[in-house]
Amino acid sequence: MRRFGLIGRPLGHSASAAYFTEKFAREGLSDHAYALYELPSIEALPGLLEQHPDLCGLNVTIPYKREVIRYLNAVSPEARAIGAVNCIRRTPDKGLEGFNTDIIGLREALSELLGLAEPEEALILGTGGASQAVQYALAERGIPFALVSRDAAKGNYTYDNLPCEVVGRSRLIVNASPVGTYPNVDEAPRIPYAYITPEHYLLDLVYNPEVTRFLDYGRQRGAHVLNGRTMFVEQAEASWRIWNGEELL
């Protein structure tokens, strides 16, 4: 059995198991399985690996994308530069190798959302592992950005002191926080949505629900919106390529 899975906490919102289970069935891979492993802390990872010696690949989600790095034998240069890992390959000879496939998904999502548009400024909501990949992707495109965090030490602004004019001129706004994820579908990042215009582009990395409250508020203001489904699919397929040895460190 080739076993794969997702580690994180909580995992009730995740579509990863359904996605890969359907993929394995479609491709006739009856000796493959994918499961959700909700870990109480990252310190539980060695025990999980010991319990499942046939685990040969893992995805990593909130809140362990940064914490998991210390357990890895090697990390790809791009994941190292981003500072977060969301994909692990496990082999007998090389142990645990870390990659970041979020960046692959983000490139596709930004291209789909923006088209030929070139926002002069961006605002990233959240400062966790997903946010680090967003920062990397925007830097690649030459788009200056500011960070909004609950912690004043981690961002340029907090949600309590975010100026309205910053929202108004930041024509690309990315929700890289888990706010609004199922089951908390009535929640949205606390920003002044009245300053969103039809010239704004809103990307939510959340894909469950399909239309988050964040995106709905933007849509009501005429903004261009995109949820996290494109990113999810692209990063999942990139993980599959890594697990099958198509990408090397």
C-alpha positions as CSV (number, residue, x, y, z in Angstrom):
1,M,0.0,0.0,0.0
2,R,1.2,3.5,-0.9
3,R,-0.2,5.7,1.8
4,F,-0.5,9.5,1.7
5,G,-2.2,12.1,4.0
6,L,-2.6,15.5,5.3
7,I,-1.4,16.8,8.7
8,G,-2.7,19.9,10.4
9,R,-5.3,21.1,12.9
10,P,-8.3,21.3,12.4
11,L,-9.0,19.3,9.2
12,G,-12.8,19.2,9.0
13,H,-12.8,21.7,6.1
14,S,-10.3,19.9,4.0
15,A,-11.1,18.4,0.6
16,S,-7.7,16.7,0.2
17,A,-8.8,13.2,1.1
18,A,-11.9,13.3,-1.2
19,Y,-9.7,14.8,-4.0
20,F,-7.0,12.1,-3.9
21,T,-9.4,9.2,-3.2
22,E,-11.3,10.2,-6.4
23,K,-8.0,10.5,-8.3
24,F,-6.8,7.1,-7.2
25,A,-10.2,5.5,-8.2
26,R,-10.2,7.3,-11.5
27,E,-6.6,6.1,-12.3
28,G,-7.2,2.6,-11.0
29,L,-4.7,2.9,-8.2
30,S,-6.3,0.5,-5.8
31,D,-3.1,0.1,-3.7
32,H,-3.1,3.9,-2.9
33,A,-4.8,5.6,0.0
34,Y,-5.1,9.1,1.4
35,A,-6.2,10.0,4.9
36,L,-6.5,13.0,7.3
37,Y,-4.2,13.0,10.3
38,E,-5.2,15.7,12.7
39,L,-2.2,16.2,15.0
40,P,-2.6,17.8,18.4
41,S,0.9,19.3,18.0
42,I,3.7,18.9,15.5
43,E,5.6,16.8,18.1
44,A,3.1,14.0,17.2
45,L,4.6,13.7,13.7
46,P,7.4,11.1,14.6
47,G,4.8,8.9,16.2
48,L,2.5,9.1,13.1
49,L,5.4,8.1,10.9
50,E,6.3,5.2,13.2
51,Q,2.7,4.0,13.2
52,H,2.5,4.1,9.4
53,P,5.7,2.9,7.9
54,D,4.0,2.9,4.5
55,L,3.4,6.6,4.5
56,C,5.3,8.0,1.6
57,G,3.9,11.4,1.2
58,L,2.2,14.1,3.3
59,N,0.6,17.5,2.7
60,V,0.9,20.0,5.5
61,T,-1.6,22.7,6.4
62,I,-2.3,25.2,9.2
63,P,-0.7,25.5,11.7
64,Y,2.4,23.3,10.9
65,K,3.8,24.7,7.6
66,R,6.7,26.3,9.4
67,E,7.0,24.1,12.5
68,V,7.4,20.9,10.4
69,I,10.7,22.1,8.9
70,R,12.8,21.1,11.9
71,Y,11.7,17.4,11.3
72,L,12.9,17.3,7.7
73,N,16.1,15.8,6.4
74,A,16.1,18.2,3.4
75,V,14.2,21.2,2.2
76,S,13.9,22.5,-1.4
77,P,15.5,25.9,-2.1
78,E,12.2,27.5,-2.9
79,A,10.5,26.2,0.3
80,R,13.5,27.4,2.2
81,A,13.3,30.8,0.7
82,I,9.5,31.0,1.4
83,G,10.0,29.7,5.0
84,A,7.2,27.2,4.8
85,V,6.6,23.6,3.7
86,N,3.3,22.1,2.6
87,C,4.4,18.9,0.9
88,I,6.7,16.1,2.3
89,R,8.1,13.2,0.4
90,R,9.3,10.2,2.4
91,T,11.7,7.7,0.9
92,P,13.9,5.0,2.5
93,D,17.2,6.5,1.2
94,K,16.6,10.3,1.7
95,G,14.1,10.3,4.6
96,L,11.8,13.4,4.8
97,E,12.1,16.0,2.0
98,G,10.1,19.2,2.2
99,F,8.7,21.2,-0.7
100,N,6.3,24.2,-1.1
101,T,3.6,23.5,-3.7
102,D,1.5,26.4,-2.5
103,I,3.6,28.7,-4.6
104,I,2.7,26.7,-7.8
105,G,-1.0,27.0,-7.0
106,L,-0.7,30.7,-6.2
107,R,1.0,31.5,-9.5
108,E,-1.9,29.9,-11.3
109,A,-4.5,31.6,-9.1
110,L,-3.0,35.0,-9.5
111,S,-2.8,34.6,-13.3
112,E,-6.4,33.5,-13.5
113,L,-7.7,36.4,-11.3
114,L,-5.5,39.2,-12.6
115,G,-5.3,38.4,-16.3
116,L,-3.4,41.4,-17.7
117,A,-4.1,43.6,-14.7
118,E,-1.0,44.9,-12.8
119,P,-2.0,46.2,-9.4
120,E,0.4,48.8,-8.0
121,E,-0.1,47.7,-4.4
122,A,-1.4,44.6,-2.6
123,L,-2.7,43.8,0.9
124,I,-2.1,40.4,2.4
125,L,-4.4,39.4,5.3
126,G,-2.6,37.0,7.6
127,T,1.1,36.3,8.4
128,G,1.2,32.5,8.7
129,G,2.8,29.9,6.4
130,A,0.3,30.5,3.5
131,S,1.0,34.2,3.7
132,Q,4.7,33.6,3.3
133,A,4.0,31.9,0.0
134,V,1.7,34.8,-1.1
135,Q,4.5,37.2,-0.3
136,Y,6.9,35.2,-2.4
137,A,4.5,35.1,-5.3
138,L,3.8,38.8,-5.2
139,A,7.5,39.6,-5.0
140,E,8.0,37.5,-8.2
141,R,5.5,39.6,-10.0
142,G,7.0,42.9,-8.6
143,I,3.8,43.8,-6.7
144,P,4.6,45.7,-3.5
145,F,2.5,44.6,-0.5
146,A,1.7,45.3,3.1
147,L,0.7,42.7,5.8
148,V,-2.3,42.8,8.1
149,S,-2.0,40.7,11.3
150,R,-3.7,40.3,14.6
151,D,-0.2,40.7,16.1
152,A,1.2,44.2,15.7
153,A,4.8,42.7,15.7
154,K,4.1,40.6,12.6
155,G,2.5,42.9,10.2
156,N,2.5,46.5,8.9
157,Y,-1.0,46.9,10.3
158,T,-3.4,45.2,12.6
159,Y,-7.1,44.8,11.8
160,D,-7.8,47.5,14.4
161,N,-5.6,50.2,12.9
162,L,-5.8,49.4,9.1
163,P,-6.3,52.8,7.4
164,C,-9.3,52.9,5.0
165,E,-7.1,54.6,2.3
166,V,-4.7,51.6,2.3
167,V,-7.6,49.3,1.5
168,G,-8.8,51.8,-1.2
169,R,-5.4,51.9,-3.0
170,S,-4.5,48.2,-2.6
171,R,-6.2,46.9,-5.7
172,L,-5.2,43.3,-4.9
173,I,-6.3,41.9,-1.5
174,V,-5.4,38.3,-0.6
175,N,-7.0,36.6,2.4
176,A,-4.2,34.2,3.5
177,S,-5.8,33.6,6.9
178,P,-8.2,30.8,7.8
179,V,-11.0,33.3,8.7
180,G,-14.2,32.3,6.9
181,T,-13.3,28.6,6.5
182,Y,-16.0,26.0,7.2
183,P,-17.7,25.7,9.7
184,N,-17.1,29.4,10.5
185,V,-18.7,30.5,7.3
186,D,-20.3,33.7,8.7
187,E,-16.8,35.2,9.6
188,A,-14.7,37.5,7.4
189,P,-11.5,39.4,8.0
190,R,-12.3,42.8,9.6
191,I,-11.4,45.3,7.0
192,P,-13.3,48.3,5.7
193,Y,-15.1,46.7,2.8
194,A,-16.8,50.0,1.9
195,Y,-13.5,51.0,0.2
196,I,-13.5,48.1,-2.2
197,T,-14.3,49.1,-5.7
198,P,-14.9,47.4,-9.1
199,E,-11.2,48.0,-9.8
200,H,-10.2,45.7,-6.9
201,Y,-9.2,42.0,-7.1
202,L,-9.9,39.8,-4.1
203,L,-8.3,36.3,-3.8
204,D,-9.3,34.1,-0.9
205,L,-7.1,31.0,-0.3
206,V,-10.1,29.4,1.4
207,Y,-12.1,27.1,-0.9
208,N,-14.7,25.8,1.5
209,P,-17.2,27.4,1.3
210,E,-17.0,28.2,-2.4
211,V,-18.0,31.8,-1.8
212,T,-16.7,33.1,1.5
213,R,-18.1,36.1,3.3
214,F,-14.9,37.9,2.3
215,L,-15.5,37.2,-1.4
216,D,-19.2,38.0,-1.1
217,Y,-18.5,41.4,0.4
218,G,-16.1,42.1,-2.4
219,R,-18.6,40.9,-5.1
220,Q,-21.2,43.1,-3.7
221,R,-18.9,46.1,-4.3
222,G,-18.3,44.9,-7.9
223,A,-14.8,43.5,-7.3
224,H,-13.2,40.7,-9.3
225,V,-13.1,37.6,-7.0
226,L,-11.6,34.2,-6.9
227,N,-11.6,31.5,-4.3
228,G,-8.9,29.0,-3.4
229,R,-10.0,26.1,-5.6
230,T,-7.5,26.8,-8.4
231,M,-4.7,27.0,-5.9
232,F,-5.9,23.8,-4.2
233,V,-6.0,21.7,-7.3
234,E,-2.7,23.0,-8.7
235,Q,-0.8,22.4,-5.4
236,A,-2.4,18.9,-5.1
237,E,-1.2,17.9,-8.5
238,A,2.2,19.3,-7.8
239,S,2.4,17.2,-4.7
240,W,1.5,14.1,-6.7
241,R,4.4,14.8,-9.1
242,I,6.8,15.2,-6.1
243,W,5.6,12.0,-4.5
244,N,6.2,10.2,-7.7
245,G,9.8,11.5,-8.0
246,E,9.2,13.9,-10.9
247,E,10.7,16.8,-9.0
248,L,14.1,16.4,-7.3
249,L,15.9,18.4,-4.7
